[in-house]
């Protein structure tokens, strides 16, 4: 009897074991089936879907485009000058149809005068320009719409007439020629070391026979200017008033200037002219300030600069005329309300009139109401972006 009970007890244990085992297996099968169903309906992560779509598009179209954004960029590149509306305006107010100051300096030295800026005041000019968001660009960058500046900043062009001693001077020392720290070149280079984001740029309009008043250093100075990224412009050969010359006289003055500059800098292109005394020839003679030939030497000026007295239109503006570019005298004496600080005050009161970069060299951004003033052909391959100022 006891043996039967023991066997019965063992049988019950085995039955319970197999029952539990069966329940466990059944539960596992149910869970596995549920996971399988969940896996079957669960969507792929977004990036995997995009990758799959990209592969399908490659197979359908036979190209390597990876996203709709790339497609749009490619399409825009094929349609230069296209206009789009900004969906998310910037935190500032870009206006690349605003005005640009082209500043005119002459002598840097003592004392302060109507046509002479002291070294201290020249440094102060640069500091104030920098603090107010201006950044230096060369004249040809302005002409060629090559304004690649950080967002929210404004281009300013520095020009220097007459190739004076104070613009570029060497002291003669025991160790040779040493750059005068109070000359314009030294001040510009020092300021650039202190503020690299201001830029190192400027155009020097020279005349002969002795630019910068040191005959023995002409070649060295001109080479230095080019090496540092400055530009050299035409100021006639002898600082002649072109308004009083005939066709032959105008061409002689301008062609000889270019020929002499190229004798020091073979192959250098002199592409702009600052009119001595602001004298612009009248009538048919005006064409000779743009191009001409004399004694086998030729010249072609992409820009002709006047003496005063306003900011220049944006190079994207329909009113931009590179052969009559106005300049602003960088002086505080006898400015008659149109000097550098007069215009700085004006732009402070009227910031909407000032050129403000959007930070993207591939686009030109302007307020919507100014779009009609854009020179569409001048955009080149850039995209015109417009926005409503009220959205900012």
HELIX and SHEET records of a PDB file:
HELIX    1   1 UNK A    2  UNK A   41  1                                  40    
HELIX    2   2 UNK A   46  UNK A   61  1                                  16    
HELIX    3   3 UNK A   68  UNK A   77  1                                  10    
HELIX    4   4 UNK A  119  UNK A  131  1                                  13    
HELIX    5   5 UNK A  139  UNK A  143  1                                   5    
HELIX    6   6 UNK A  165  UNK A  167  5                                   3    
HELIX    7   7 UNK A  184  UNK A  194  1                                  11    
HELIX    8   8 UNK A  196  UNK A  198  5                                   3    
HELIX    9   9 UNK A  211  UNK A  213  5                                   3    
HELIX   10  10 UNK A  215  UNK A  217  5                                   3    
HELIX   11  11 UNK A  218  UNK A  228  1                                  11    
HELIX   12  12 UNK A  242  UNK A  244  5                                   3    
HELIX   13  13 UNK A  247  UNK A  264  1                                  18    
HELIX   14  14 UNK A  276  UNK A  278  5                                   3    
HELIX   15  15 UNK A  283  UNK A  289  5                                   7    
HELIX   16  16 UNK A  322  UNK A  324  5                                   3    
HELIX   17  17 UNK A  340  UNK A  349  1                                  10    
HELIX   18  18 UNK A  351  UNK A  353  5                                   3    
HELIX   19  19 UNK A  368  UNK A  373  5                                   6    
HELIX   20  20 UNK A  377  UNK A  379  5                                   3    
HELIX   21  21 UNK A  389  UNK A  391  5                                   3    
SHEET    1   A 3 UNK A  83  UNK A  85  0                                        
SHEET    2   A 3 UNK A 383  UNK A 387  1                                        
SHEET    3   A 3 UNK A 363  UNK A 367  1                                        
SHEET    1   B 4 UNK A 134  UNK A 136  0                                        
SHEET    2   B 4 UNK A 154  UNK A 161  1                                        
SHEET    3   B 4 UNK A 101  UNK A 105  1                                        
SHEET    4   B 4 UNK A 328  UNK A 329  1                                        
SHEET    1   C 2 UNK A 107  UNK A 108  0                                        
SHEET    2   C 2 UNK A 116  UNK A 117  1                                        
SHEET    1   D 4 UNK A 134  UNK A 136  0                                        
SHEET    2   D 4 UNK A 154  UNK A 161  1                                        
SHEET    3   D 4 UNK A 203  UNK A 206  1                                        
SHEET    4   D 4 UNK A 231  UNK A 234  1                                        
SHEET    1   E 2 UNK A 170  UNK A 173  0                                        
SHEET    2   E 2 UNK A 176  UNK A 179 -1                                        
SHEET    1   F 2 UNK A 272  UNK A 274  0                                        
SHEET    2   F 2 UNK A 303  UNK A 305  1                                        
SHEET    1   G 2 UNK A 291  UNK A 294  0                                        
SHEET    2   G 2 UNK A 297  UNK A 300 -1                                        
END                                                                             
